[in-house]
Amino acid sequence: MNRAWALLRIASPQLPIGGYSYSQGLEMAVEAGWVKCRASAAAWLRDQLELNLPRFEAPLLLAHCTLAMANDWAALRLRCEQHRASRETRELHQESRQMGYSLKQLLLGLTELDQAARGFLQDHEEPHLALGWALAARAWGISPGDALAAWLWSWLENQLAVLMKTLPLGQQAAQQLTSELLPALEQAHRASCALDPAHLGSAPFGLALASMAHERQYSRLFRS
């Protein structure tokens, strides 16, 4: 079977986990005027791809995928706890928990999930997104590196969708931004794969502040 089908499936916005509901603080950045045009939007996204995602979020997800594929359940359990403890705000915690729960319900209803992975998932009452993503990749035969690429792509696609709803940014401009940011996306993937898992660490203070402020934003389209 063409392995592109599995990649398209996991990265698709039609994957029923509610990713379109979240802005990851970007809506607040627009409200505060930090992001107000195409140039500032590109700067915000590029900063995420260079300073945040490849230092912690992306390599942590990659570690989940690698351990799930290797049947190293004890080490995967430790990574799950690390992921849970790293959610800096109530919104980021709820986002990961709610999307992870949706992935759990999806995977438990599919025949592709093997018994070992099924048992591990059932042991987690509130699995987070990274765990669900890793087990989906295992179920659909997606390599850890490709699963990470799909996650990075879905992250960028969702952020651009947020911008189209909150800024005067059309679809053509969003596609131009995609072309502009693809080199940064590729570099984020390479850096994430090259990082020693023992050296994971990031301090995205601006993102955390945007997320906390978004919890109290009066009018909003997104849940985070």
Helices and strands as residue ranges (DSSP letters): H 4-11, G 19-21, H 26-31, H 38-47, I 48-52, G 53-55, H 57-69, H 73-85, H 90-108, H 115-122, H 129-139, H 144-166, H 171-194, G 197-199, H 205-214
